[in-house]
Amino acid sequence: MSSQLSRDGADGRNEAEEVDETDERNAERDVDGADGESDAADLAAQIDLLRAENRRLREEYTQAKRTQYRRTALGLALVGALATGAAVIFPSARTVLLVLGGTGLFSAVLTYYLTPERFIAADVGERVYGALADTQAAMTAELGLQDARIYVPTEGDPAAQLFVPQYGDHELPDTAELDSVFVVSEEERRRGVSFIPTGSALFAEFDRTRTGGLGETPTELADQLADALVEGFELADRAAADVDPEDGRATFRVDGSAYGPEARFDHPVVSFLAVGLAVGLSTPVAAEVHGSDAADFLVTYRWDFDESDEGVPSDEEVA
């Protein structure tokens, strides 16, 4: 009898212990589940806060840029008003002062009403360009094309095409053949690929908004393009040109590039200058990019070269 009671007691304790352990495990799972849900909720809340902060920062940046433009417009209007008022006080300089006043007031109106509504950060544009550059560089590498980058002027839209030849001993294809991405000419030495340059749209905007004609000499044209690069498009902090018309060469030193110091395939700065030179000089232009300790990069353009020469400048950006 006592033995039977002992076994019953032991079995009862074992069952009780098993029940307690099961309850503890269930409780731990409940706690872990609650902690997991709490962590997920906290993470979601933090993401929402970050998104809201990013929106706030973008709105503040946009507002700051708008304010900057409006202050510029106000300053121009003030200068115009002062010059116009001074024309009444100083009759001897009335003509000059009236011209200055009219220019200031007109510039103020343009600046005020042409203030951009949206500002895109430079690093966003760099990322977009980087994806395009990597794709085009990979395409030319897989096709086994040359490193030469030749910008050929056209008579339509776009104003120029970027031709990458298949052979070192190459010839430039006809303009009509450049309309196709893959240039498969009957003449084997004319084969390669043709891209719309990233600088073609920039040059179209430059051509639309410029005052006066394009420079009649390579030096004048290079100075115009460098000035537009810095002052017009703000794609670089500084750009200086060294032109040798006799040798058919122009070298630009570019510093503070908005798209970074690494000049990859058809870099917007390199492309804009190349398209501008090709269209302005009405001749194909080959580009070669060099590294530099004194600037982001140096880029040399040649328009007086032998097409079949394997030494045609190449873009080291994809080397």
Secondary structure, 3 states (H helix, E strand, C coil): CHHHHHHHHHHHHHHHHHHHHHHHHHHHHHHHHHHHHHHHHHHHHHHHHHHHHHHHHHHHHHHHHHHHHHHHHHHHHHHHHHHHHHHHHCHHHHHHHHHHHHHHHHHHHHHHHCCCCCCCCHHHHHHHHHHHHHHHHHHHHHCCCCCECEEEECCCCCCEEEEEECCCCCCCCCCHHHHCCEECCCCHHHCEEEECCCHHHHHHHHHHHCCCCCCCCHHHHHHHHHHHHHHHCCCCCEEEEEEECCCCEEEEEEECCCCCCCCCCCCHHHHHHHHHHHHHHCCCEEEEEECCCCCCEEEEEECCCCCCCCCCCEEHHHC
